[in-house]
Amino acid sequence: MRITFELPVHVGEDVVVCGDFNDWSRVAHRMGRVGDRFRATITVDSGTSYRFRYLIDNNRWENDEAADFYVPNNFGSEDAVIET
């Protein structure tokens, strides 16, 4: 299954989507600029839930407002979750 992640470009200069699907890699899924959006499309397994967050400018973590739900993480904040 393919999933597309998107954020508006005003959030920063460099955005990476990190999550269970890429072992939270800070380089595996760098988002490209497409018009006024950052965008990355990845392939994941169907029927699975994935935690994820956006790493913005290599120093700020943000969640996706369109996530299916959020769960607490070990760092005192929450991770976004997408169900496929």
Backbone as a printed PyTorch tensor [residue, N CA C, xyz], in Angstrom:
tensor([[[ 0.8530, -1.1800,  0.0000],
         [ 0.0000,  0.0000,  0.0000],
         [ 0.8940,  1.2360,  0.0000]],

        [[ 0.4960,  2.2410, -0.7650],
         [ 1.2520,  3.4890, -0.8180],
         [ 0.5260,  4.5710, -0.0130]],

        [[ 1.3060,  5.3190,  0.7670],
         [ 0.7790,  6.4040,  1.5900],
         [ 1.5410,  7.6730,  1.2280]],

        [[ 0.8130,  8.7670,  1.0870],
         [ 1.4500, 10.0530,  0.8300],
         [ 1.3050, 10.9330,  2.0570]],

        [[ 2.4290, 11.4390,  2.5300],
         [ 2.4790, 12.3690,  3.6550],
         [ 2.6850, 13.7610,  3.0790]],

        [[ 1.9830, 14.7590,  3.6370],
         [ 2.0970, 16.1300,  3.1540],
         [ 2.0700, 17.1240,  4.3070]],

        [[ 2.8340, 18.1870,  4.1320],
         [ 2.8370, 19.3230,  5.0510],
         [ 2.9940, 20.5960,  4.2360]],

        [[ 2.4620, 21.7220,  4.7030],
         [ 2.6810, 22.9830,  3.9880],
         [ 4.1480, 23.4150,  4.1010]],

        [[ 4.6620, 24.0810,  3.0750],
         [ 6.0810, 24.4570,  3.0730],
         [ 6.4360, 25.4890,  4.1300]],

        [[ 5.4670, 26.2030,  4.6660],
         [ 5.8010, 27.2290,  5.6560],
         [ 6.3020, 26.6470,  6.9860]],

        [[ 6.2740, 25.3310,  7.1690],
         [ 6.6970, 24.7390,  8.4430],
         [ 8.2090, 24.7930,  8.6420]],

        [[ 8.9700, 24.8590,  7.5520],
         [10.4210, 24.8790,  7.6770],
         [11.1020, 24.7350,  6.3300]],

        [[12.4100, 24.4830,  6.3770],
         [13.1990, 24.3490,  5.1550],
         [13.4330, 22.8970,  4.7580]],

        [[13.4790, 21.9930,  5.7350],
         [13.8120, 20.5950,  5.4830],
         [12.9010, 19.7250,  6.3430]],

        [[12.1920, 18.7610,  5.7260],
         [11.2680, 17.9140,  6.4710],
         [11.5100, 16.4590,  6.1070]],

        [[11.5450, 15.6180,  7.1450],
         [11.6960, 14.1700,  6.9820],
         [10.5430, 13.5040,  7.7210]],

        [[ 9.9100, 12.5030,  7.1000],
         [ 8.9000, 11.7360,  7.8130],
         [ 9.6080, 10.5020,  8.3840]],

        [[ 9.4920, 10.3430,  9.7070],
         [10.1540,  9.2590, 10.4380],
         [ 9.0890,  8.4340, 11.1420]],

        [[ 9.3000,  7.1260, 11.2140],
         [ 8.3220,  6.3070, 11.9100],
         [ 8.7020,  4.8500, 11.9670]],

        [[ 7.7460,  4.0500, 12.4410],
         [ 7.9560,  2.6080, 12.5440],
         [ 8.3190,  1.9930, 11.1960]],

        [[ 7.8070,  2.5580, 10.1210],
         [ 8.0030,  2.0070,  8.7770],
         [ 9.4310,  2.1740,  8.2680]],

        [[10.2420,  3.0420,  8.8950],
         [11.6380,  3.2120,  8.4770],
         [12.6080,  3.2280,  9.6640]],

        [[12.1890,  2.5870, 10.7620],
         [13.0080,  2.5260, 11.9840],
         [13.4080,  3.9160, 12.4740]],

        [[12.5170,  4.8840, 12.2810],
         [12.7090,  6.2640, 12.7290],
         [13.9640,  6.9020, 12.1290]],

        [[14.2730,  6.5200, 10.9070],
         [15.4290,  7.0820, 10.2060],
         [15.2270,  8.5730,  9.9440]],

        [[16.2890,  9.3390, 10.1730],
         [16.2560, 10.7810,  9.9280],
         [16.6470, 11.1280,  8.4930]],

        [[16.8830, 10.1120,  7.6570],
         [17.2940, 10.3750,  6.2730],
         [16.5280,  9.5570,  5.2350]],

        [[15.8370,  8.5100,  5.6480],
         [15.2270,  7.5710,  4.6980],
         [14.1250,  8.1910,  3.8500]],

        [[13.3080,  9.0570,  4.4320],
         [12.1680,  9.5960,  3.6990],
         [12.1080, 11.1190,  3.8050]],

        [[13.1180, 11.7590,  3.1900],
         [13.1280, 13.2210,  3.1240],
         [11.9910, 13.6490,  2.1990]],

        [[11.2490, 14.6370,  2.6130],
         [10.0910, 15.0920,  1.8570],
         [10.5220, 16.1580,  0.8490]],

        [[10.0380, 16.0130, -0.3840],
         [10.3600, 16.9800, -1.4270],
         [ 9.3130, 18.0660, -1.5230]],

        [[ 9.7150, 19.2010, -2.0370],
         [ 8.7790, 20.3120, -2.2500],
         [ 8.0250, 20.0930, -3.5500]],

        [[ 6.7070, 20.1560, -3.4560],
         [ 5.8280, 20.0740, -4.6170],
         [ 4.8510, 21.2390, -4.4860]],

        [[ 5.0850, 22.2840, -5.2540],
         [ 4.2610, 23.4840, -5.1240],
         [ 4.4070, 24.0810, -3.7400]],

        [[ 3.2990, 24.2260, -3.0330],
         [ 3.3190, 24.8240, -1.6950],
         [ 3.2740, 23.7690, -0.5930]],

        [[ 3.6940, 22.5390, -0.9120],
         [ 3.6510, 21.4260,  0.0490],
         [ 4.9880, 20.6780,  0.0610]],

        [[ 5.3100, 20.1110,  1.2210],
         [ 6.3160, 19.0600,  1.2990],
         [ 5.5650, 17.7550,  1.1100]],

        [[ 6.1400, 16.8120,  0.3540],
         [ 5.4290, 15.5630,  0.0790],
         [ 6.4130, 14.3970,  0.0110]],

        [[ 5.9720, 13.2450,  0.5600],
         [ 6.7060, 11.9810,  0.4240],
         [ 5.6860, 10.8580,  0.3190]],

        [[ 5.8950,  9.9630, -0.6230],
         [ 5.0390,  8.7940, -0.7880],
         [ 5.8750,  7.5550, -0.5200]],

        [[ 5.3830,  6.7070,  0.3750],
         [ 6.1180,  5.4970,  0.7410],
         [ 5.2040,  4.2820,  0.6250]],

        [[ 5.8130,  3.1180,  0.5490],
         [ 5.0760,  1.8580,  0.4920],
         [ 5.1510,  1.1760,  1.8520]],

        [[ 3.9930,  0.7800,  2.3680],
         [ 3.9080,  0.1050,  3.6680],
         [ 2.9970, -1.1140,  3.5420]],

        [[ 2.9960, -1.9640,  4.5520],
         [ 2.1060, -3.1200,  4.5820],
         [ 0.6890, -2.6770,  4.9160]],

        [[-0.2950, -3.3020,  4.2890],
         [-1.6970, -3.0490,  4.6050],
         [-2.0740, -3.7390,  5.9090]],

        [[-3.0970, -3.2200,  6.5940],
         [-3.5960, -3.8430,  7.8090],
         [-2.6970, -3.6520,  9.0150]],

        [[-1.9100, -2.5790,  9.0050],
         [-0.9500, -2.3280, 10.0760],
         [-1.0930, -0.8890, 10.5530]],

        [[-0.7880, -0.6490, 11.8250],
         [-0.7210,  0.7050, 12.3690],
         [ 0.7390,  1.1210, 12.4640]],

        [[ 1.0120,  2.3650, 12.1060],
         [ 2.3750,  2.8870, 12.1650],
         [ 2.3970,  4.1860, 12.9460]],

        [[ 3.3400,  4.2790, 13.8940],
         [ 3.6210,  5.5430, 14.5750],
         [ 4.5320,  6.3420, 13.6580]],

        [[ 4.3530,  7.6690, 13.6530],
         [ 5.2390,  8.5150, 12.8620],
         [ 5.1940,  9.9530, 13.3620]],

        [[ 6.2140, 10.7000, 12.9730],
         [ 6.2850, 12.1440, 13.2410],
         [ 7.1000, 12.7760, 12.1320]],

        [[ 7.0100, 14.0860, 12.0420],
         [ 7.8210, 14.8340, 11.0990],
         [ 8.9840, 15.4750, 11.8390]],

        [[10.1850, 15.3400, 11.2880],
         [11.3640, 16.0180, 11.8180],
         [11.6070, 17.2360, 10.9230]],

        [[11.4650, 18.4060, 11.4970],
         [11.5540, 19.6530, 10.7390],
         [12.8650, 20.3540, 11.0640]],

        [[13.6280, 20.6550, 10.0120],
         [14.9100, 21.3470, 10.1160],
         [15.8650, 20.6520, 11.0860]],

        [[15.7450, 19.3430, 11.1840],
         [16.6170, 18.4870, 11.9990],
         [16.6210, 18.8380, 13.4840]],

        [[15.5960, 19.5740, 13.9660],
         [15.6040, 19.9160, 15.3900],
         [14.2260, 20.0210, 16.0280]],

        [[13.1640, 19.8540, 15.2540],
         [11.8200, 20.0030, 15.8240],
         [10.9240, 18.8760, 15.3290]],

        [[10.2660, 18.2010, 16.2650],
         [ 9.3460, 17.1190, 15.9320],
         [ 7.9180, 17.6390, 15.9360]],

        [[ 7.1460, 17.2840, 14.9140],
         [ 5.7490, 17.6860, 14.8220],
         [ 4.8960, 16.4850, 14.4320]],

        [[ 3.6470, 16.5140, 14.8730],
         [ 2.6880, 15.4840, 14.4840],
         [ 1.8660, 15.9530, 13.3000]],

        [[ 1.1890, 15.0130, 12.6980],
         [ 0.3240, 15.2850, 11.5550],
         [-1.1010, 15.5150, 12.0670]],

        [[-1.6810, 16.6400, 11.7360],
         [-3.0530, 16.9460, 12.1710],
         [-4.0640, 15.9720, 11.5800]],

        [[-3.7170, 15.3190, 10.4700],
         [-4.6390, 14.3930,  9.8070],
         [-4.4230, 12.9410, 10.2430]],

        [[-3.6360, 12.7160, 11.2970],
         [-3.3840, 11.3490, 11.7690],
         [-4.6850, 10.6880, 12.2230]],

        [[-4.7050,  9.3680, 12.1830],
         [-5.8880,  8.6410, 12.6390],
         [-6.0940,  8.7920, 14.1410]],

        [[-5.0050,  8.7980, 14.9030],
         [-5.0470,  9.0710, 16.3380],
         [-3.6200,  9.2860, 16.8240]],

        [[-3.4570,  9.5510, 18.1280],
         [-2.1570,  9.8250, 18.7280],
         [-1.9690,  8.9240, 19.9410]],

        [[-0.7010,  8.5450, 20.1950],
         [-0.3960,  7.7230, 21.3640],
         [ 0.8260,  8.3110, 22.0730]],

        [[ 0.8790,  8.1930, 23.4060],
         [ 2.0420,  8.6900, 24.1370],
         [ 3.3120,  7.9510, 23.7170]],

        [[ 4.4280,  8.6780, 23.7350],
         [ 5.7190,  8.0470, 23.4660],
         [ 6.6090,  8.1280, 24.7040]],

        [[ 7.8100,  7.6070, 24.6080],
         [ 8.7370,  7.5620, 25.7510],
         [ 9.4520,  8.8840, 26.0030]],

        [[ 9.1330,  9.9030, 25.2320],
         [ 9.8300, 11.1950, 25.3470],
         [ 8.9380, 12.2830, 25.9430]],

        [[ 7.7770, 11.9070, 26.4710],
         [ 6.8920, 12.8610, 27.1180],
         [ 5.9620, 13.6010, 26.1660]],

        [[ 5.8970, 13.1450, 24.9440],
         [ 4.9720, 13.7610, 23.9840],
         [ 4.1450, 12.6450, 23.3290]],

        [[ 3.6170, 12.9130, 22.1730],
         [ 2.7930, 11.9000, 21.4910],
         [ 3.3050, 11.6630, 20.0850]],

        [[ 3.0310, 10.4700, 19.5720],
         [ 3.3020, 10.1370, 18.1910],
         [ 1.9680, 10.0760, 17.4450]],

        [[ 2.0020, 10.5070, 16.1960],
         [ 0.8500, 10.3470, 15.3230],
         [ 0.7970,  8.8810, 14.9030]],

        [[-0.4060,  8.3790, 14.6180],
         [-0.5630,  7.0050, 14.1720],
         [-1.4420,  7.0000, 12.9200]],

        [[-1.0140,  6.1970, 11.9430],
         [-1.8100,  5.9880, 10.7440],
         [-2.1140,  4.5070, 10.6370]],

        [[-3.3630,  4.1770, 10.3470],
         [-3.7600,  2.7920, 10.1570],
         [-3.9410,  2.5560,  8.6660]],

        [[-3.3540,  1.4540,  8.1900],
         [-3.4380,  1.1610,  6.7590],
         [-4.4060,  0.0310,  6.4910]]])
